[in-house]
Amino acid sequence: MRYNDFETMSIYTVENFTSDITVEGYIAEFRDEPHFLELCKQCTNYGKSWGCPPFDFDTESFLRQYKYAHLMATKIIPEDKDIPIEYTQKLILPERIRIESELLDMERKYGGRSFAYIGKCLHCSDNECTRNCGTPCRHPEKVRPSLEAFGFDIAKTLSELFNIELLWGKDGKLPEYLVLVSGFFHNEYELCNIAY
């Protein structure tokens, strides 16, 4: 699919990929919570957003209530190869909105739990997250953590389950493509094509 993002004036192509794996297998092979929690602590959103760690519940027990993980990789390929890295969030925003909407639709239809793309919460706009005030989330029906926030290795997920290399920008420019990784954890076997 080809899109024109009027905010960045960028034309981009989207490629969507899926992979199904048991939650047990995904935890065993792709999760290193202590390592990724330390990386999360370096982010300015750590402890300041309801979608970010630390969480007030046992994340492994939470994950293990589900049998299957339907993982999605959304590859965004900008036509322009010289986009400044500061336009990353504007470029990916339309896809984030689309993906998060699809994930929440899956939750409503099948039960289960979604894991969205890492980054600033989309639901409070410019308002400060209520977590900073010690009050409940304004949008608990919409806010979902990322797979990274639960300790999953996205580079390894992309490499081993999707055969996609995670690229990083350099010299102040975006890489050749960006990839958003999200997932839907559930108990409905008929939704699966188990790959691992």
C-alpha positions as CSV (number, residue, x, y, z in Angstrom):
1,M,0.0,0.0,0.0
2,R,1.2,3.5,-0.8
3,Y,0.4,6.5,1.4
4,N,1.0,10.2,1.5
5,D,1.6,11.7,4.9
6,F,0.7,15.3,4.6
7,E,2.4,16.2,8.0
8,T,5.8,15.2,6.8
9,M,5.0,15.5,3.1
10,S,6.3,11.9,2.8
11,I,5.0,9.2,0.5
12,Y,5.6,5.8,2.0
13,T,4.7,2.2,1.4
14,V,3.5,-0.2,4.0
15,E,4.1,-4.0,4.2
16,N,2.4,-6.0,6.8
17,F,3.6,-9.3,8.2
18,T,2.2,-11.7,10.9
19,S,3.7,-14.6,12.9
20,D,2.0,-16.8,15.4
21,I,3.8,-18.5,18.3
22,T,2.8,-20.0,21.6
23,V,3.1,-17.6,24.5
24,E,5.2,-20.2,26.3
25,G,7.6,-20.4,23.4
26,Y,7.7,-16.6,23.0
27,I,8.5,-16.1,26.7
28,A,11.2,-18.8,26.6
29,E,13.0,-17.7,23.5
30,F,12.4,-13.9,23.2
31,R,11.9,-12.5,26.7
32,D,14.6,-11.0,28.9
33,E,12.7,-8.8,31.3
34,P,15.6,-7.7,33.5
35,H,17.6,-6.6,30.5
36,F,14.8,-4.7,28.8
37,L,13.5,-3.2,32.1
38,E,17.0,-1.6,32.5
39,L,16.7,-0.1,29.0
40,C,13.2,1.1,29.8
41,K,14.6,2.9,32.9
42,Q,16.7,5.1,30.5
43,C,13.5,6.4,28.8
44,T,11.9,9.7,30.0
45,N,8.5,7.9,30.0
46,Y,9.6,5.3,32.5
47,G,7.2,5.4,35.5
48,K,5.4,8.4,33.9
49,S,2.9,6.7,31.6
50,W,0.4,4.0,32.3
51,G,1.6,2.0,29.3
52,C,5.2,1.9,30.7
53,P,6.9,0.0,33.4
54,P,7.1,-0.4,36.3
55,F,3.8,-2.3,36.5
56,D,2.0,-3.1,39.8
57,F,1.4,-6.7,38.8
58,D,3.4,-9.8,37.9
59,T,3.9,-9.5,34.1
60,E,4.9,-13.1,33.6
61,S,1.6,-14.3,35.3
62,F,-0.3,-11.8,33.2
63,L,1.3,-13.2,30.0
64,R,0.8,-16.8,30.9
65,Q,-3.0,-16.5,31.1
66,Y,-2.8,-16.6,27.3
67,K,-1.8,-19.6,25.1
68,Y,-1.0,-17.8,21.8
69,A,0.7,-14.7,20.5
70,H,-0.3,-13.2,17.2
71,L,2.6,-10.9,16.3
72,M,2.5,-8.2,13.7
73,A,5.3,-6.3,12.0
74,T,4.4,-3.2,10.0
75,K,7.2,-2.1,7.7
76,I,7.1,1.5,6.7
77,I,9.2,2.4,3.7
78,P,9.5,6.1,2.9
79,E,9.9,7.0,-0.7
80,D,12.2,9.9,0.3
81,K,15.5,8.6,1.6
82,D,16.6,11.8,3.3
83,I,14.0,12.3,6.0
84,P,15.4,13.9,9.2
85,I,15.2,11.5,12.1
86,E,13.1,14.1,14.1
87,Y,10.2,13.3,11.8
88,T,10.0,9.7,12.9
89,Q,6.9,10.1,15.1
90,K,5.0,12.1,12.5
91,L,5.8,9.6,9.8
92,I,4.6,6.5,11.8
93,L,1.6,8.2,13.5
94,P,-1.0,7.1,10.8
95,E,0.2,3.5,11.1
96,R,0.2,3.6,14.9
97,I,-3.4,4.8,14.9
98,R,-4.4,2.1,12.4
99,I,-2.6,-0.7,14.2
100,E,-3.9,0.3,17.7
101,S,-7.4,0.4,16.3
102,E,-7.1,-3.1,14.8
103,L,-5.6,-4.5,18.0
104,L,-8.5,-3.1,20.1
105,D,-11.0,-4.5,17.6
106,M,-9.3,-7.9,18.0
107,E,-9.7,-7.6,21.8
108,R,-13.4,-6.8,21.5
109,K,-13.9,-9.7,19.1
110,Y,-11.8,-12.5,20.7
111,G,-10.9,-11.4,24.2
112,G,-7.2,-11.5,24.9
113,R,-4.8,-8.6,25.3
114,S,-3.0,-6.3,22.8
115,F,0.5,-5.0,22.9
116,A,1.1,-1.8,20.9
117,Y,4.1,-0.1,19.5
118,I,6.5,1.6,22.0
119,G,6.4,5.3,22.3
120,K,4.4,8.2,23.7
121,C,0.8,7.4,24.5
122,L,-1.6,8.6,21.8
123,H,-4.7,9.1,23.9
124,C,-4.1,12.1,26.2
125,S,-2.8,14.4,23.4
126,D,-0.9,17.2,25.1
127,N,-2.3,16.5,28.5
128,E,0.1,15.1,31.1
129,C,-0.5,11.4,31.9
130,T,-2.5,11.0,35.1
131,R,0.2,8.5,36.4
132,N,2.3,11.6,37.3
133,C,-0.5,12.8,39.6
134,G,-1.1,9.3,41.1
135,T,-4.6,9.0,39.6
136,P,-6.1,6.3,37.3
137,C,-5.6,6.3,33.6
138,R,-8.1,8.5,31.6
139,H,-8.3,5.9,28.8
140,P,-7.7,2.4,30.3
141,E,-9.9,0.9,27.5
142,K,-7.3,2.1,24.9
143,V,-3.9,2.3,26.5
144,R,-1.7,-0.8,25.9
145,P,1.9,-1.4,26.8
146,S,4.5,-2.4,24.2
147,L,6.1,-5.8,23.9
148,E,9.3,-4.2,25.0
149,A,7.7,-2.9,28.2
150,F,7.0,-6.6,29.1
151,G,10.6,-7.6,28.4
152,F,10.4,-8.9,24.8
153,D,13.4,-8.6,22.4
154,I,12.0,-6.8,19.3
155,A,15.2,-7.1,17.3
156,K,15.3,-10.9,17.9
157,T,11.6,-11.1,17.2
158,L,12.0,-9.3,13.8
159,S,15.1,-11.3,12.9
160,E,13.9,-14.8,13.8
161,L,10.1,-14.7,13.3
162,F,9.9,-12.2,10.4
163,N,13.3,-12.4,8.8
164,I,13.5,-8.6,9.0
165,E,16.6,-6.7,10.2
166,L,16.0,-3.9,12.7
167,L,17.6,-0.8,11.2
168,W,18.7,2.4,12.9
169,G,19.0,5.9,11.5
170,K,22.4,7.5,11.0
171,D,23.8,10.9,10.2
172,G,20.5,12.4,11.4
173,K,18.4,10.6,8.8
174,L,15.9,7.8,9.0
175,P,16.9,4.3,7.9
176,E,15.7,2.7,4.7
177,Y,12.6,1.5,6.5
178,L,11.0,1.6,10.0
179,V,9.2,-1.4,11.6
180,L,6.4,-1.3,14.2
181,V,6.0,-4.5,16.1
182,S,2.8,-5.2,18.0
183,G,1.0,-8.3,19.2
184,F,-2.3,-9.8,20.3
185,F,-2.1,-12.5,23.1
186,H,-5.2,-14.8,23.2
187,N,-6.6,-18.3,23.7
188,E,-8.3,-18.9,20.4
189,Y,-6.4,-21.7,18.5
190,E,-8.4,-21.1,15.3
191,L,-6.7,-17.7,14.9
192,C,-3.3,-19.3,14.8
193,N,-0.7,-20.4,12.3
194,I,1.9,-21.3,14.9
195,A,5.3,-20.6,13.5
196,Y,7.5,-21.4,16.5
